[in-house]
């Protein structure tokens, strides 16, 4: 399964089987997370067989079932912290999908205080990603029209359309899709709207866009 197929297949799942994540799957995912941390300076952590973070009223309120594994998105505090969490967190999500696992981004409906992840000085736990073998594969989210999510002078290039279609598959908080991409020449400006976790959502959408527009000659506005 390539990354485009993983994006298309992956949907949020809140109910999981009791099947453990073991062997090659957990080893490959942990190695991938380690590599992401080396590249990014993040401190993302894989928490296996750890039910406490989702053994709370908030987790039950969020309709989570049998969540005993999750990825903790931890990083250094700073200007781009939330966007980095979204970008690198989604990398781990799509890798997990390629390994046959289901996932769900979780911002509020879990217990931060019960998480066993390590948070070093100057770091912060942004959110977690529930992980496991889903009881279902989830369902696709509805999307806003592409024209409301981007701006292009003239005709939209095919590579940009592919990038936007990939970004539209990105999970966002409350499915709000508060991101906007503007193309000028071969430079893209990506901005987050106002709201909770919109900068995390932007990081996720930017990674999806990169996958969709991978073969074209373009760059992000710095």
C-alpha positions as CSV (number, residue, x, y, z in Angstrom):
1,X,0.0,0.0,0.0
2,X,1.6,3.3,-1.1
3,X,0.9,6.6,0.7
4,X,-1.8,7.7,-1.7
5,X,-3.7,4.5,-1.0
6,X,-3.1,4.9,2.7
7,X,-4.6,8.4,2.6
8,X,-7.7,7.1,0.8
9,X,-8.1,4.1,3.0
10,X,-7.6,5.8,6.4
11,X,-10.6,7.0,8.3
12,X,-11.1,7.8,12.0
13,X,-11.9,4.7,14.2
14,X,-12.9,4.9,17.8
15,X,-13.7,1.2,18.6
16,X,-11.0,-1.4,18.6
17,X,-10.6,-5.1,18.9
18,X,-8.7,-6.5,21.9
19,X,-6.1,-7.9,19.5
20,X,-2.6,-6.9,20.6
21,X,-0.1,-5.0,18.4
22,X,2.9,-7.2,18.3
23,X,6.0,-8.5,16.4
24,X,7.0,-6.9,13.1
25,X,4.1,-4.4,13.2
26,X,5.1,-2.8,16.5
27,X,8.9,-3.0,15.6
28,X,8.4,-1.3,12.2
29,X,6.2,1.4,13.6
30,X,8.6,2.2,16.5
31,X,11.6,2.3,14.1
32,X,9.7,4.7,11.8
33,X,8.8,7.0,14.8
34,X,12.4,7.0,15.9
35,X,13.4,8.0,12.4
36,X,10.8,10.8,12.3
37,X,12.1,12.1,15.7
38,X,15.7,12.2,14.3
39,X,14.6,14.2,11.3
40,X,12.3,16.6,13.1
41,X,13.6,17.0,16.6
42,X,10.2,15.8,17.9
43,X,9.7,13.4,20.8
44,X,6.9,11.3,19.5
45,X,6.3,8.1,21.5
46,X,4.6,4.8,20.9
47,X,2.6,3.7,23.9
48,X,1.7,0.0,23.8
49,X,-0.6,-1.9,26.2
50,X,-1.3,1.3,28.1
51,X,-5.1,1.6,28.9
52,X,-5.0,4.3,31.5
53,X,-5.1,7.3,29.2
54,X,-8.4,6.2,27.7
55,X,-9.9,4.9,31.0
56,X,-11.6,8.1,31.9
57,X,-15.0,9.8,31.7
58,X,-13.8,12.0,28.8
59,X,-12.7,8.9,26.8
60,X,-16.1,7.3,27.3
61,X,-17.8,10.6,26.4
62,X,-15.8,10.5,23.2
63,X,-17.2,7.0,22.5
64,X,-13.8,5.3,22.6
65,X,-13.7,1.5,23.1
66,X,-10.8,-0.8,23.9
67,X,-8.1,1.8,23.3
68,X,-4.9,0.4,24.9
69,X,-2.4,1.7,22.4
70,X,-1.7,5.2,21.2
71,X,1.0,7.5,19.7
72,X,1.8,10.5,22.0
73,X,2.7,13.6,20.0
74,X,5.3,15.4,22.1
75,X,7.6,18.1,21.0
76,X,9.5,21.2,21.9
77,X,7.4,24.3,22.6
78,X,7.8,27.0,20.0
79,X,6.3,29.0,17.2
80,X,5.7,26.1,14.8
81,X,5.0,23.5,17.5
82,X,1.4,22.7,16.6
83,X,2.0,22.6,12.9
84,X,5.0,20.3,13.4
85,X,2.8,18.0,15.6
86,X,0.3,17.7,12.8
87,X,2.8,17.1,10.0
88,X,4.9,14.5,11.8
89,X,2.0,13.0,13.6
90,X,0.2,12.3,10.3
91,X,3.4,10.7,9.0
92,X,3.1,8.1,11.8
93,X,-0.7,7.7,11.1
94,X,-0.2,6.8,7.4
95,X,2.7,4.5,8.3
96,X,0.4,2.8,10.8
97,X,-2.3,2.5,8.1
98,X,0.2,0.8,5.8
99,X,0.9,-1.7,8.6
100,X,-2.8,-2.6,8.8
101,X,-3.7,-0.5,11.9
102,X,-6.6,1.9,12.4
103,X,-6.2,5.3,14.0
104,X,-7.9,8.4,15.4
105,X,-6.5,11.8,16.3
106,X,-7.5,12.7,19.8
107,X,-7.1,16.2,21.2
108,X,-9.4,16.4,24.3
109,X,-11.2,13.2,25.0
110,X,-8.5,11.3,26.9
111,X,-6.7,11.8,30.2
112,X,-3.3,13.7,29.8
113,X,-2.5,13.1,33.4
114,X,-2.7,9.3,33.0
115,X,-0.6,9.1,30.0
116,X,2.7,7.3,30.5
117,X,4.6,9.3,27.8
118,X,7.7,11.1,28.8
119,X,7.7,14.9,28.6
120,X,11.1,16.5,29.0
121,X,11.8,20.1,30.0
122,X,10.7,22.6,27.4
123,X,8.4,20.0,25.8
124,X,4.7,19.7,25.6
125,X,2.1,16.9,24.9
126,X,0.0,18.2,22.1
127,X,-2.4,15.3,21.5
128,X,-2.5,11.6,21.0
129,X,-3.4,9.2,18.2
130,X,-5.5,6.2,19.2
131,X,-4.1,3.0,17.6
132,X,-5.1,-0.6,17.1
133,X,-7.1,-3.1,15.0
134,X,-10.4,-1.4,14.4
135,X,-13.7,-3.1,14.7
136,X,-14.6,-1.3,11.5
137,X,-12.6,0.7,9.0
138,X,-14.5,3.9,9.7
139,X,-16.2,6.1,7.2
140,X,-15.1,8.9,4.9
141,X,-15.7,12.5,6.2
142,X,-17.6,15.1,4.2
143,X,-15.5,17.8,2.5
144,X,-15.9,21.4,1.6
145,X,-15.8,22.3,-2.1
146,X,-12.2,22.6,-3.3
147,X,-12.8,26.2,-4.5
148,X,-13.4,27.3,-0.8
149,X,-10.1,25.8,0.4
150,X,-7.7,27.3,-2.1
151,X,-7.0,30.2,-4.5
152,X,-5.3,30.1,-7.9
153,X,-4.8,32.8,-10.4
154,X,-6.0,31.4,-13.7
155,X,-6.5,27.7,-14.5
156,X,-5.7,25.3,-11.7
157,X,-2.7,23.1,-12.6
158,X,-3.3,19.4,-12.4
159,X,-0.5,18.8,-9.9
160,X,-2.1,21.5,-7.6
161,X,-5.5,19.9,-7.9
162,X,-4.0,16.5,-6.9
163,X,-2.3,18.1,-4.0
164,X,-5.6,19.8,-2.9
165,X,-7.6,16.5,-3.3
166,X,-5.0,14.9,-1.0
167,X,-5.3,17.7,1.5
168,X,-9.1,17.3,1.5
169,X,-8.6,13.8,2.7
170,X,-6.7,15.0,5.8
171,X,-8.4,14.6,9.2
172,X,-9.2,17.9,10.9
173,X,-10.6,18.7,14.3
174,X,-14.4,18.5,14.2
175,X,-14.0,18.1,10.5
176,X,-13.8,21.9,10.2
177,X,-11.2,22.0,7.4
178,X,-10.0,25.5,8.4
179,X,-7.0,25.6,6.1
180,X,-6.4,27.6,2.9
181,X,-3.8,27.2,0.2
182,X,-2.8,30.0,-2.3
183,X,-0.8,29.4,-5.4
184,X,1.3,32.2,-6.9
185,X,3.7,31.1,-9.6
186,X,5.2,27.9,-8.2
187,X,5.0,29.0,-4.5
188,X,2.2,27.9,-2.2
189,X,1.2,29.9,0.9
190,X,-0.7,27.7,3.5
191,X,-2.6,29.3,6.3
192,X,-4.7,28.0,9.2
193,X,-8.0,29.5,10.1
194,X,-9.2,30.5,13.6
195,X,-10.2,27.7,16.0
196,X,-9.0,24.9,18.2
197,X,-6.2,22.8,16.8
198,X,-6.3,24.5,13.4
199,X,-2.5,24.7,13.2
200,X,-2.3,21.0,13.9
201,X,-4.8,20.5,11.1
202,X,-2.7,22.6,8.8
203,X,0.4,20.5,9.4
204,X,-1.7,17.4,8.6
205,X,-3.1,19.0,5.4
206,X,0.4,20.1,4.3
207,X,1.8,16.6,4.5
208,X,-1.2,15.3,2.5
209,X,-0.7,18.0,-0.1
210,X,3.0,17.0,-0.5
211,X,2.0,13.4,-1.1
212,X,-0.6,14.4,-3.8
213,X,1.7,16.9,-5.6
214,X,4.9,15.0,-5.1
215,X,6.2,15.0,-8.7
216,X,5.7,18.7,-9.5
217,X,8.2,21.6,-9.2
218,X,6.8,23.8,-6.4
219,X,7.7,25.1,-2.9
220,X,6.2,26.3,0.3
221,X,6.3,30.0,1.1
222,X,8.9,30.3,3.8
